[in-house]
Amino acid sequence: MSGCTRPPPELQIVDYADVCSPTSDLSSPIEKSFGPGGLGVIAIRNIPNFVTSKQALLPQAHTLAHLPKEELEKLEDEKSLYNAGWSHGKEKLGDKPDFAKGSFYFNPLTDSPGTPAERSKYPVSYPCNIWPTSPMPSFESSAKTLGLLMHSQVVALSVHIDKYVSSKVPSYPPNLVSAAMKTTEKAKGRLLYYFPLPESTASSDAADSWIGWHNDSGFLTALAGDMYVDDLTGLKVQNPDPKAGLYVVDREGESVKVDIPEDCMAVQLGECTQIVTGGALMATPHCVRGADCRGGSVKVARISHPCFIDTSPNFELRRPEGVEEEDVFKDALGESKVPPLKERWTEDGMTFGDFLGKTFEKYYEHTKK
């Protein structure tokens, strides 16, 4: 029927028991989530200890973000370009420092990733952890517990991702992603505290007022969902703005809000997985819209915790044999919102580290437009 559009895809939710069983058939939810036109994200329910681990860590973001300035400065790591410990106003949107959110970065797998030589060569990829041990003695344990749990689910899900891609792309190397996710030491937890929007920003209708449109440039990202708190007290509150939260681009090019249930962990697909699967699976542009609290008595902040599970910087990003370069890009969504992948992955076999460098460069140019 002329002029009709299809309804946006629904968030697929799979059960922990099925994810942990290599013989389960998850091909349908994986295709609906990560195939062309999917949301680029899937949710997992009934993960043992997930909800309690999440509740133990996420509220501590408020305490952390409101530590005295001198305590926060002790947690900064300039040599890693603030990819370990506390970062606030160090990232830029174009030429402007981003003060909308504060981040605490940590590796849940190990305090000292890689070898000494690798840490020296790749200080941004392999920074050592910094912990707020004195002011927040339980923080390190809570962060590692949740991060390790999230990594384990990414590993389990990646087995099914490999199985699905192998059924679609005969030349796909067996267990490519799952082997990399299982053995990697490059994992980055990011505990985010989104500060209340100033009224001038809250009054805009921009969907990306808390975090701009982007694709995850790595392999797989675990998401612990979010929570909203009173910025003054740290007490949990309901999201006061039904428009606030995570948005993705659907197959029609429209922005669609994605609500991750509180008892679910989600996994989002990154561009590197799109490349190595030859476009069988697709990354999806996404952003976070801030809460408009004008007229309310409470200034509301948002807390979230993604954990980025990636490979070493030396990993070569190659499309499967026999897959054409254009197949990697042909079903890409939202390329008006993010720098096109073909301008960043410019050579088959380009290393993950070089791809990240090119991606940072192109996003910087994109945000200045």
N, C-alpha and C positions, 0 to 999 in steps of 0.2 A: 504493500500500500504506500503510495507516494507520500513523502514527508514524514513518515513514521520513524522513530528511533527506537532501538532496543533498550530495555531497562538495563541499568548498570549491573555488573556482576555482583553476586553476594560474596561476603567473606566466607571462605570454606573453613570449617572447623573439623579437625581430625582428633582421634583419641590417642592418648599416650601409649596405650597398650598396642595399638596398631603401628604407631611410629617405631616402637621398639622391637617389633617383630619383622625381621627381614623378609618373611614370606607373605606378609600382608600386601594386598594390592591397593596402592594409593594413587594409581595412575590417573583416575578421574579427578580427585581433588587437586592433584599437582597440576594437571593440564588446565583446569579451570582457574587455578590461582596464578600460575606462572607462564602458561601458554599465551600466545598472542591474544590480546584483548582481556587478559586477566588483571586482577588488582595488583599483582606483583607481591602479594603477601598471603600467608596461610596461618591459621591459628591452631594451637595444640591445647587440648583440655585434659584435665585429670593428671597432671604431672605431680608426682608425690613431692610434698614440701615446697612447691613453687609459691603458693599464696603466702605462706608464713615467711618464706625467705624474702619475698618481695616487700611484705609489710615490715620486715626488720630493717631493710635498707632504705627504701625510698623516702620515708619521713626524715631521715638523717640529712637529706639534701638541704632542708631548711636550716638546720643547725649549722651545717658547713657554710652555706652561703652567707650566714650572718655572723661568722666568726670575726673577731677584730682584724683590722687590716694587716697588722703585723703578723698575725698567725697565718693569714692567707698567703702573704708574701713568702713565708717559709715553705709553702707547698707549691711554689711556682718552679718550673724547670725550663729556663730559657734555651738551654742547649738542644732540647728536643723540640724546639718551637712550640712549647707549651702543650705537647702531646702526652705528658705525664703530669699528674697532680692538678692543681687549680689553674683555670684559665678564665679570665673575665676581661673583655675588651681587647683581647690580643688578636682575635680573628677579625677579619675585615669584610665588609660588604662593599665591594669596590674600594674606595679610598677611606671609607668611614669605619672606625672601630665599632664592633658589635657589642653593645652593652645590654641587649635585650635578654641575654641568658648568661649564666655561669656554668662552667663544666668542670667536673672532676674526672680525670682520665686515669685508668689503672688497667693492668694486665691481670686477669683472674687466674691465669694458668701458672705463672711464675713471676717472682720479683725481679729476676735478671734474665730476660729472654735472650736467646741466641748465644753465640760465643763472644768473648771479648773483642775479637776482630770484627765480627758482624756489628756489635754495638758501636764500635768506633766508626765503621764505614756507613752504617745506617742509623744514626742517632734518633731520627724521627720514627723509624719503624720499630726499633728495639730499645726504647727507653726503659730505665729501671724504675720501679715503683717508688712513690713517695707517699707516706701515710700520715694522717693527722693523729698520731699515736697519743700524744699528751692531752689535747683538748677533747678527743673523741676515741676513747680506748676500744670501743666495740666496733668501730667503723670497718676496720680492715677485715675482720672475720666475717661480718655481714656482707661486705662487697665480694669477697672471694667465694663465699657460699652460693650466692645468687649467680655470680658469673660462671662458676664451674657447672652449675646446674643448666644454665642456658647453653653453654658450649656443648654439653653432653647431648642435648636435644637437637642441636644443629648437626652434630655428627650422625645421630640416628636418622634424622630426616634426609640427610644427604645421601644415604644408602638408597633410599627410594627415588631420589632425584636422579642418581646415576642409572638406576634400573629403568626409569621412564625414558630418559634420553637414549639409552641403548636400544630401546624398542623402536625409536623414531629415526635414529641416526646410526646405521650399522657400523660406521667407521669410528664411532665415539670410543675413546680408550676406556676399558673397563675400570670402574671404581675411581675415576679420575678425581672427582670433587670430594668424595667421602674419604679417600686416602689422605688427601691434602688437609681436610678439616680435622682428621683424627690426629695427625702427627704435627700440626703446626704449633709454633710458640708465639705466633703473631695474633693475639687477641686483644681487643681494646674495649673495655667497658667505659661508658661515658654516662656518668650520673649528671643529669641536666636539671638546672633550676631556672625556669623561665620567670623573670621578674614581672610584676604587674605592668601592663602597658601604660605609658603616659596617655593622657586624654587626647592629645593631638594624634597619636597613632591609633588609639582605640576607635576614634571617630571615622577612620578610613574604612573602606569596604574591602581592603586587600586580604586575600586568602592566606598570604604568607607573612603575616605581621610578626610572628614569633620566630619562624625559621623559613628561609626562602626556598623556592622550588629547586630541587636537586634530584639526581639519581644517586643511590649508593654506588660508589665506584669500585667497591671490593667484590667479595664473593657472596657471603651470606651474613645477614644481620639479624640477631635475635632481639626481640622487643618485649620488655616486661610490662607494656601498657603504661598508663599514666595515672596520676592522682592530682587533685587540686587542693591547695591549702590557703588558709588565711596568712598572708605574708607577714603580718604582725605577730601572730601567736604560733604559727606552724600547725594549727589544728586543721584536720581534714574538713573540707567543705564540698558541697556538690558543685559541679561545673555550672557557673551562673549563666553561661552563654551557650545555647544549643548549637551555635555555629562554630564554636571553638573546638580545636582538636586537629587530628591528622586528616589530610586530604591527599588523594591520588588522582591521576589522570586516567579516565576510562577509555574504552575503545572508540568512543565518539569524540574524544578530545575534551570532554567535560571534566570539571573538578568534582570528585565524589568524596564525601566524608566517610571515613572508616572508623568504626567504633570497635575496639578490641575488648571483649568481655573481661571483667576483672579477674576471673579465674583462669584466664588463658594466657599463654605465652605465644607470641607470633614470630614468624620468620619472614624476612623480606629478602628479595633477590637482588643481587648486585650486578653491575655491568660485566665484571670479569666472568661470572657464570654465564651470562648471555653470550659472551665471546666464545668460551671454550665449548659451549653446547651448540655452536653454530646457529644461534638464533632460535633454537627449539624452545628455549625459555627466555623470557624478556624481563628486564628491569623496568620499573615504572616510576616516573617523576612523582615526587611527593613533597609536601610542605606542612607546616603547622600554623594554624590560624590562632591568634591570641584571643583571650577572653575580654569582651567589652564589659567593663564593670561600672561604666558611668552611671551615676545616680544611686549606686549601692553604697552601703556603709563599710563593706569589706573589700580590701585590695587583694585580688586573687592571683596566686602564682600557680604554675604548673610544674610538676616533677615527672621526669621519665627516665628510663634507663635502657638505651640500646647497647648491644654488645656486638662489635664488628669482628667476625671470624674470617681471617684472610690467610694467605700463603706468605712465604718469604718473598722479599723484593726481587729475588732472582728468578722466580717462577715465570716461565714463558707462556704468554697468552696466545695460543694457537687455535684456530678453528679446526674442526675435524677434517680429516682427509676427504677430498671430494666435495666438500661444502664450499660454495662460492662466497666470496667476500660480501656480496650484496645480501645474501641470506641472513647474515648477522644483523643487518640493519633494517630489513624491509618492513618488519612489523613494529618498528619502534614507535612509541607514543610520546606526545607532548614535546616534540623537538623545538617548538617555539619557546618553551619554558626553560630548557637546559641546553648547554652547548652540545651539538650533535656528536654522537659517539664516533662517527667516521672521521671527525676532525681531531680526535684524541687518540684513538687506537689506529695508528697510521701505518702499521707494519705487522704482518703475521709473524708471531714469535717475539714481538715487543715484550720486554719484561714488565712484570707488575709494577716494579719501582719506577721505571720510565713512564709507564702509563699514568701513574699517580701524579708524577711531576707535570706531565702534559695536561692532565685534567685540572690541576690547581691553576695552571697558567690560563687555560681557556675559561674557567669559571670566573677568574679575576677580570678578564676582559668582558665577559658576559654581564657581570653585575655593574660594570661601569656604563653600560649602554643606557 
